[in-house]
Amino acid sequence: MPTAEDDRANPLTHGTPKTLLPQPCVLVIFGAAGDLAWRKLLPAIYNLNVDGLLPSNFAVVGFGVGSEGDPDEWIRQRARDGIEHFSRQPLDEGHWADFSRALFYVEGKFDDRPAYDRLKAKLGEVDQQFGIPGSRIFYLSIPPQLVAVAVESLKSAEMVNPPDDDRAFTRVIVEKPIGHDLESARGVIAAVAHAFEEKQTYRIDHYLGKETVQNLLVLRFANSIFEPLWNQKYIDHVQITVAESEGLSQYDPKTGAVKASRIGYYEGIGALRDMVQNHLLQVLCMVAMEPPWSLEPDVVRDAKAVVLRCLRPLTDEDVEKSVVRAQFVQGDIDGEQVPSYEREVTDFFAQRNQPIPNPITTETFVALRVFIDNWRWSGVPFYLRTGKRLPKRSSEVAIQFKAVPNVLFNQHPDVPIEPTMLSLQIQPEEGLSLRICSKLPGPKVRIYPVKMNFNYGTSFGGSTPEAYERLLLDVMAGDATLFMRRDAVEAAWEFVMPILEHWDRSRARFLPQYQAGTWGPSEAERLIEADGRQWRAL
Ligand code: BG6
């Protein structure tokens, strides 16, 4: 595998200007005791350390509540546990020692002003110890309602340097969810803008850091064969699927108690807000955007924003016809019985002696058909679907090209030949495959679909870096290309609002169900079959 050093030295490395290297800084994680830091952020930083990609002067300071005993020792134990469970590369004692000596924790509440003074003092010590010039990245992995107080407190504690201070920069990363609707998203955006300028602000959507999602741009714009066909003349439709087999809770097999759960976040949020408003729409933008005229961050982000602006707004009638929501009931995944979403919610709240929501109408599955009303995509349906407790974890973008004319090999309406299909596997097996028709060997002309496959693992070896690794490095380097600009966040909310409003008005109405371990409700099948098409079997 080429290393970062090779990349820097390699004249064939294309993309963002080479001056953008990760710069010395302290990464301050707000909410470092939380699930995201444990599963993703701390393991990502550890992997960057192992791969030698971190800046030479670098440290991590967690901030939040929940530590026990010595806070630094506590976060180190938690990080070690996270790395042991979730790291892409196994824990190596040498790298661990190097990583953990630069990891600290400050206990404090986000709305407690004196806690920020303690944080500031700690950052000063860490700067001294690691030779860091006062540059900081504040990663806000906290609920959206706490963002305003956090950024205000940072500002009033004088921890936000002006945006043109390149020696001691201050940047902020805002994790999703950015609000729970358009209005609250605007509130979060405005609060952050009060303390940080747009060029200091990095709104993260980790799907944009996935190798295969980035490869969409390379595939489209570094090859000459796809782009001429990438439009309504040649493409029949596009499917974007993000399927997950996990539910929201994990149970202790011995006691049956809830061991870990995301219900506290997910209940009342649902799949549309959790996945479609951000990840699926961002992937859609990468598929559908016009070629940007350069790779400058704002040029790429302009091109993506145009796609969101061209999404055909949904009327109430459209929502009824083109959007399906559903919730999973008990079922079987890989031979294992899993409980319903309702059960997960009930157990979660009961275990905490908290009132159980009634009725439980949060959707865990969404399928929808959208149109992009511009010259390139006019009339081409984009089918999007995502769900929890589907048969397996599998995400892909499938581009189905139009059928060949009904002549020559495609004369028989009863046995149409399979149309060309380009599918890009986002995860877990990253790669792409092109399905084309071929002649079966033999004296007769018999047509058979075959696949040309490219697999990341086989071609490049090693394990593909996690999205968070790439995105954290980009923030350290000051490259905002893969982050969402405020207009994109707002445009995505604007698109989903009519759906949310329609659902709100019809809360009490029928909510379709699907059995865990199936590909969603029959309504989702009907949605696409009504157009004479079918969901891809993944
Ligand atoms: C998160 C959602 O943003 O993305 C989760 O909140 C979801 O509900 C996760 O499981 C999926 O990410 P990935 O990288 O595992 O596909």
Boltz pocket constraint, residues with backbone or C-beta under 6 A from the ligand:
constraints:
  - pocket:
      binder: B
      contacts: [[A, 206], [A, 244], [A, 274]]
      max_distance: 6.0
